[in-house]
Amino acid sequence: MSYRRNHRRNNNRNHRRNNPNKRFSIGKKTSHVTTYAKDNEHPERTIRRFLKKCKKERVVERSREYDYYEKPSVKRARAKARRKALIEKANRENQSK
């Protein structure tokens, strides 16, 4: 009996996963960046707005992060260097004022 019960449970799980009406993301955050042309707006300006939104959402950076595996120690070291640079920049700005 337990075999049937487990089999039924797995069957339902697979059914949910393959259901095209139910959409959900697995793992990565999806980015839905959309821009619509305003009335009498030049297409170049619409493209610029789109690129600006992409930069703000970090679309390209996130895709590059997922291209290759990076060790957690390397991530921490990079974050530490970034924090140190920000602190030094703030100190320079405070000294110049």
C-alpha positions, 0 to 999 in steps of 0.5 A: 500500500505504501508504494501506491501512496508514494507513487500517487504523490510523485505523480501529482508533483510531476503534474504540477511541474508540467502544468503550463498554466501554473508558472513559477520560477525555480531559483533565479529571479526573472527580470521583466524589463519592458518599455513602451513608446510614448506618444510622439517619442523617438525610437532612440529615446525608447531604446535609451530608457530600456537600456537604463532600466536594464542597467538598474535591474542589473540584467547583464551583470546577473547573467554574467554571474550565472555563466561561471561558478565562483567560489564563495571565498572569492565572492566574499573577497570581492565584496570586502574589496568593494566595501573597502573602496567605498569607505576610502571614497567616502573618506576622501570626499569628507577630507576634501570638504 
